[in-house]
Amino acid sequence: MINSKEADIIKFVEIFTDGACSGNPGPGGYGVVLRYGTKEKELSGGDSSTTNNRMELLGVITGLAALKEPCQVTLTTDSKYVVDSITKGWVYNWKKNNWIKSDKKPALNVDLWEQLLPLLEKHKVTFKWVKGHAGHPENERCDRLAVEQRDLYSLK
């Protein structure tokens, strides 16, 4: 039986993500590394006709969706699109305004944002932006996974 102190313990997980695309739209892929303590797991996937921003979002969604219980997450990505949309509150305003941006244009990737927002409610997520292709080991690893998937989907 779990006592109340144990029930309050929440797992701390690190997630690293990246997306890649040839053309916009074109074949693309995403890569994810999840780390819990000393355990790591890699996830990846892609699409034959997509955009870089969709792959960046799908990497984040895939990483968070892989968690089986609510966790405290530090999510590291090189996507300003993802980080700024969430940390600056843009996506919440788009949703509140029926997915219309402040410039009166429709928000893009609504289907993916609608998948991501409930995951952000489930988990306590802190976003960390890193410069892409700048030697960050996990970002480089995610980039390799994303590029492998992009290349696979370019053959389909």
Buried (B, 14 or more C-beta within 10 A) or exposed (E): EEEEEEEEEEBEBBBBBBBBBBEEBBBBBBBBBBBBEEEEEEBBBBBBEBBBBBBBBBBBBBBBBEBEEEBEBBBBBBBEBBBBBBEEEBBBBBBEEEBBBEEEEEBBBBEBBEBBBEBBEBBEBEBEBBEBEEEBEBBBBBBBBBBBBBBBBBEE
